[in-house]
């Protein structure tokens, strides 16, 4: 049965953040709010955690997992941010955007796209998510909490508990996040490609 942690959305309690971070270090799987909606998260080196996320969401091997990062410097350690796109990406962080880029050697191969060797990365504009990543000292491997057959991701802790209390180790309640997933911008080609229109404004890439 999952543990429910009630964390203040603006001033996250260090004790509770550390409890969640320790669960991640110990191989746990958590459901936590971001600036777009809830996400499933585990530690980078947690192979079983990735398998649990894939099973819950019924994902195939081509799914782009996301590295939830604390800041731009950390993001740059795990994905190759080309000079031509540096300013664009930096100007959009933090915010409701996921960037698909080539992964560096710091990223476990199992979470890369099998052919493109790419991965998603983002910096959320959410105090609880940022505090959790900071406590971990490394990105959290994440995936939007969109259940098979559902049109919208889960965005209320009570709904997450109802659906996943036996499938995750911790559910964080910390305000109500948005309901719209991030916009996804693919930077692996020559020009940025909008792979999904979501919460973030993508007008700069259109037309």
C-alpha positions as a Markdown table, in Angstrom:
| # | Residue | x | y | z |
|---|---|---|---|---|
| 1 | Unk | 0.0 | 0.0 | 0.0 |
| 2 | Unk | 1.4 | 3.4 | -1.0 |
| 3 | Unk | 2.3 | 6.0 | 1.6 |
| 4 | Unk | 0.6 | 9.3 | 1.0 |
| 5 | Unk | 2.9 | 12.3 | 1.8 |
| 6 | Unk | 1.2 | 15.7 | 2.1 |
| 7 | Unk | 3.8 | 18.3 | 1.1 |
| 8 | Unk | 3.2 | 22.1 | 1.1 |
| 9 | Unk | 3.1 | 23.2 | -2.5 |
| 10 | Unk | 5.0 | 26.5 | -2.0 |
| 11 | Unk | 7.3 | 25.6 | 1.0 |
| 12 | Unk | 8.0 | 21.9 | 0.8 |
| 13 | Unk | 8.9 | 20.4 | 4.1 |
| 14 | Unk | 12.5 | 19.1 | 4.0 |
| 15 | Unk | 11.7 | 16.1 | 6.2 |
| 16 | Unk | 9.0 | 14.9 | 3.8 |
| 17 | Unk | 11.1 | 15.7 | 0.7 |
| 18 | Unk | 13.9 | 13.6 | 2.1 |
| 19 | Unk | 11.5 | 10.8 | 2.9 |
| 20 | Unk | 10.5 | 10.7 | -0.8 |
| 21 | Unk | 14.1 | 11.0 | -2.0 |
| 22 | Unk | 15.2 | 8.1 | 0.2 |
| 23 | Unk | 12.4 | 6.0 | -1.2 |
| 24 | Unk | 13.7 | 6.7 | -4.7 |
| 25 | Unk | 17.3 | 5.8 | -3.6 |
| 26 | Unk | 16.0 | 2.6 | -2.1 |
| 27 | Unk | 14.5 | 1.5 | -5.4 |
| 28 | Unk | 11.0 | 2.8 | -5.0 |
| 29 | Unk | 8.5 | 4.2 | -7.5 |
| 30 | Unk | 6.7 | 7.4 | -6.7 |
| 31 | Unk | 3.8 | 9.4 | -8.1 |
| 32 | Unk | 4.5 | 13.2 | -7.8 |
| 33 | Unk | 3.0 | 16.4 | -9.1 |
| 34 | Unk | 4.8 | 18.6 | -11.7 |
| 35 | Unk | 3.7 | 21.9 | -13.3 |
| 36 | Unk | 1.8 | 20.0 | -15.9 |
| 37 | Unk | 0.3 | 16.9 | -14.2 |
| 38 | Unk | 1.3 | 13.9 | -12.1 |
| 39 | Unk | 4.3 | 11.9 | -13.1 |
| 40 | Unk | 5.7 | 8.5 | -12.2 |
| 41 | Unk | 9.3 | 8.7 | -11.1 |
| 42 | Unk | 12.2 | 6.4 | -10.1 |
| 43 | Unk | 16.0 | 6.7 | -9.7 |
| 44 | Unk | 18.1 | 6.7 | -12.9 |
| 45 | Unk | 19.7 | 3.3 | -12.3 |
| 46 | Unk | 16.5 | 1.6 | -11.2 |
| 47 | Unk | 15.9 | -1.0 | -13.9 |
| 48 | Unk | 13.0 | -2.5 | -12.0 |
| 49 | Unk | 11.5 | 1.0 | -11.6 |
| 50 | Unk | 11.5 | 1.5 | -15.4 |
| 51 | Unk | 9.9 | -1.9 | -15.9 |
| 52 | Unk | 7.2 | -0.9 | -13.3 |
| 53 | Unk | 6.5 | 2.3 | -15.1 |
| 54 | Unk | 6.3 | 0.5 | -18.5 |
| 55 | Unk | 3.9 | -2.0 | -17.0 |
| 56 | Unk | 1.6 | 0.6 | -15.4 |
| 57 | Unk | 1.4 | 2.7 | -18.5 |
| 58 | Unk | 1.7 | -0.2 | -21.0 |
| 59 | Unk | 4.6 | 1.4 | -22.8 |
| 60 | Unk | 6.7 | -0.1 | -25.6 |
| 61 | Unk | 10.5 | 0.1 | -26.0 |
| 62 | Unk | 10.3 | 3.2 | -28.2 |
| 63 | Unk | 8.8 | 5.4 | -25.4 |
| 64 | Unk | 10.8 | 8.5 | -24.6 |
| 65 | Unk | 11.3 | 8.6 | -20.8 |
| 66 | Unk | 12.0 | 12.0 | -19.3 |
| 67 | Unk | 14.8 | 13.2 | -17.1 |
| 68 | Unk | 13.3 | 15.6 | -14.6 |
| 69 | Unk | 16.1 | 18.0 | -13.9 |
| 70 | Unk | 16.7 | 20.7 | -11.3 |
| 71 | Unk | 18.4 | 23.3 | -13.4 |
| 72 | Unk | 19.9 | 24.0 | -16.9 |
| 73 | Unk | 23.4 | 23.0 | -15.7 |
| 74 | Unk | 22.2 | 19.5 | -14.7 |
| 75 | Unk | 20.2 | 19.1 | -17.9 |
| 76 | Unk | 23.3 | 19.8 | -19.9 |
| 77 | Unk | 25.1 | 16.9 | -18.1 |
| 78 | Unk | 22.6 | 14.3 | -19.5 |
| 79 | Unk | 21.6 | 15.6 | -22.9 |
| 80 | Unk | 23.6 | 17.2 | -25.7 |
| 81 | Unk | 22.3 | 20.8 | -26.1 |
| 82 | Unk | 23.6 | 22.0 | -29.4 |
| 83 | Unk | 24.9 | 25.6 | -29.7 |
| 84 | Unk | 22.2 | 26.4 | -32.3 |
| 85 | Unk | 19.5 | 25.5 | -29.8 |
| 86 | Unk | 21.1 | 26.6 | -26.5 |
| 87 | Unk | 19.3 | 30.0 | -26.2 |
| 88 | Unk | 16.0 | 28.6 | -27.3 |
| 89 | Unk | 15.9 | 25.8 | -24.8 |
| 90 | Unk | 17.3 | 27.9 | -21.9 |
| 91 | Unk | 14.6 | 30.6 | -22.5 |
| 92 | Unk | 11.9 | 27.9 | -22.2 |
| 93 | Unk | 13.1 | 26.6 | -18.8 |
| 94 | Unk | 11.8 | 26.2 | -16.2 |
| 95 | Unk | 8.4 | 25.5 | -17.7 |
| 96 | Unk | 5.9 | 23.0 | -19.2 |
| 97 | Unk | 8.2 | 21.7 | -21.9 |
| 98 | Unk | 9.9 | 18.4 | -22.6 |
| 99 | Unk | 12.9 | 18.5 | -24.9 |
| 100 | Unk | 13.9 | 15.4 | -26.9 |
| 101 | Unk | 17.7 | 15.4 | -27.4 |
| 102 | Unk | 20.6 | 13.1 | -27.9 |
| 103 | Unk | 21.6 | 11.5 | -24.5 |
| 104 | Unk | 25.1 | 11.7 | -23.1 |
| 105 | Unk | 26.9 | 8.7 | -21.6 |
| 106 | Unk | 25.5 | 9.6 | -18.2 |
| 107 | Unk | 22.1 | 8.2 | -19.3 |
| 108 | Unk | 21.4 | 4.5 | -18.8 |
| 109 | Unk | 21.0 | 2.9 | -22.2 |
| 110 | Unk | 17.8 | 1.2 | -21.2 |
| 111 | Unk | 16.0 | 4.5 | -21.0 |
| 112 | Unk | 17.2 | 5.8 | -24.3 |
| 113 | Unk | 15.2 | 5.5 | -27.6 |
| 114 | Unk | 16.7 | 2.2 | -29.0 |
| 115 | Unk | 17.6 | 3.7 | -32.4 |
| 116 | Unk | 17.9 | 7.5 | -31.9 |
| 117 | Unk | 19.8 | 7.2 | -28.5 |
| 118 | Unk | 17.7 | 10.1 | -27.4 |
| 119 | Unk | 15.8 | 11.0 | -24.3 |
| 120 | Unk | 13.4 | 13.6 | -23.0 |
| 121 | Unk | 14.6 | 16.2 | -20.5 |
| 122 | Unk | 12.8 | 19.0 | -18.7 |
| 123 | Unk | 13.0 | 21.5 | -15.8 |
| 124 | Unk | 9.6 | 21.8 | -14.1 |
| 125 | Unk | 8.2 | 25.0 | -12.6 |
| 126 | Unk | 7.0 | 23.3 | -9.5 |
| 127 | Unk | 8.5 | 23.8 | -6.0 |
| 128 | Unk | 7.9 | 20.2 | -4.8 |
| 129 | Unk | 9.3 | 18.6 | -8.0 |
| 130 | Unk | 12.3 | 20.9 | -7.9 |
| 131 | Unk | 13.0 | 20.2 | -4.2 |
| 132 | Unk | 12.8 | 16.5 | -4.8 |
| 133 | Unk | 15.2 | 16.5 | -7.7 |
| 134 | Unk | 17.6 | 18.7 | -5.7 |
| 135 | Unk | 17.4 | 16.3 | -2.8 |
| 136 | Unk | 18.3 | 13.4 | -5.2 |
| 137 | Unk | 21.3 | 15.2 | -6.6 |
| 138 | Unk | 20.5 | 13.8 | -10.0 |
| 139 | Unk | 17.5 | 13.8 | -12.4 |
| 140 | Unk | 14.5 | 11.6 | -11.7 |
| 141 | Unk | 13.5 | 9.2 | -14.5 |
| 142 | Unk | 9.9 | 10.1 | -15.1 |
| 143 | Unk | 6.9 | 9.5 | -17.3 |
| 144 | Unk | 3.5 | 11.3 | -17.4 |
| 145 | Unk | 0.9 | 9.5 | -15.3 |
| 146 | Unk | -1.5 | 8.8 | -18.2 |
| 147 | Unk | -3.2 | 5.5 | -17.6 |
| 148 | Unk | -4.0 | 3.2 | -20.5 |
| 149 | Unk | -7.4 | 4.1 | -22.0 |
| 150 | Unk | -7.6 | 7.5 | -20.2 |
| 151 | Unk | -7.8 | 10.7 | -22.2 |
| 152 | Unk | -6.3 | 12.9 | -19.5 |
| 153 | Unk | -3.4 | 12.3 | -17.1 |
| 154 | Unk | -4.1 | 11.9 | -13.4 |
| 155 | Unk | -3.8 | 15.2 | -11.5 |
| 156 | Unk | -5.3 | 14.6 | -8.0 |
| 157 | Unk | -3.6 | 12.6 | -5.3 |
| 158 | Unk | -6.8 | 10.9 | -4.2 |
| 159 | Unk | -7.3 | 9.6 | -7.8 |
| 160 | Unk | -3.7 | 8.4 | -7.9 |
| 161 | Unk | -4.2 | 6.5 | -4.6 |
| 162 | Unk | -7.5 | 5.0 | -5.9 |
| 163 | Unk | -5.8 | 3.7 | -9.1 |
| 164 | Unk | -2.3 | 3.0 | -8.0 |
| 165 | Unk | -2.1 | 2.4 | -4.3 |
| 166 | Unk | -0.8 | -1.1 | -4.8 |
| 167 | Unk | 1.5 | -0.3 | -7.7 |
| 168 | Unk | 3.6 | 2.6 | -6.4 |
| 169 | Unk | 5.4 | 3.2 | -3.1 |
| 170 | Unk | 4.7 | 6.8 | -2.4 |
| 171 | Unk | 2.1 | 9.3 | -3.7 |
| 172 | Unk | 2.8 | 13.0 | -3.0 |
| 173 | Unk | -0.1 | 15.3 | -2.5 |
| 174 | Unk | 1.1 | 18.9 | -3.0 |
| 175 | Unk | -1.5 | 21.2 | -4.4 |
| 176 | Unk | -3.3 | 20.4 | -7.7 |
| 177 | Unk | -1.1 | 20.4 | -10.7 |
| 178 | Unk | -2.3 | 21.2 | -14.2 |
| 179 | Unk | -4.2 | 18.6 | -16.3 |
| 180 | Unk | -2.4 | 19.2 | -19.7 |
| 181 | Unk | 0.9 | 17.4 | -20.3 |
| 182 | Unk | 4.0 | 19.2 | -21.4 |
| 183 | Unk | 4.6 | 20.3 | -25.0 |
| 184 | Unk | 7.3 | 18.1 | -26.5 |
| 185 | Unk | 9.9 | 19.6 | -28.8 |
| 186 | Unk | 12.2 | 17.2 | -30.7 |
| 187 | Unk | 15.7 | 18.7 | -31.2 |
| 188 | Unk | 17.3 | 15.5 | -32.6 |
| 189 | Unk | 16.8 | 16.6 | -36.3 |
| 190 | Unk | 18.1 | 19.7 | -38.0 |
| 191 | Unk | 15.2 | 21.9 | -37.0 |
| 192 | Unk | 13.0 | 21.7 | -33.9 |
| 193 | Unk | 9.9 | 19.6 | -34.4 |
| 194 | Unk | 6.8 | 19.9 | -32.3 |
| 195 | Unk | 6.1 | 16.3 | -31.3 |
| 196 | Unk | 3.2 | 17.1 | -29.0 |
| 197 | Unk | 1.3 | 20.3 | -28.4 |
| 198 | Unk | 0.6 | 20.6 | -24.7 |
| 199 | Unk | 0.7 | 23.1 | -21.9 |
| 200 | Unk | 3.6 | 25.2 | -23.2 |
| 201 | Unk | 3.3 | 27.8 | -26.0 |
| 202 | Unk | 4.9 | 26.4 | -29.2 |
| 203 | Unk | 4.0 | 29.2 | -31.6 |
| 204 | Unk | 7.7 | 30.1 | -32.1 |
| 205 | Unk | 8.2 | 26.7 | -33.8 |
| 206 | Unk | 5.2 | 27.1 | -36.2 |
| 207 | Unk | 5.0 | 28.8 | -39.5 |
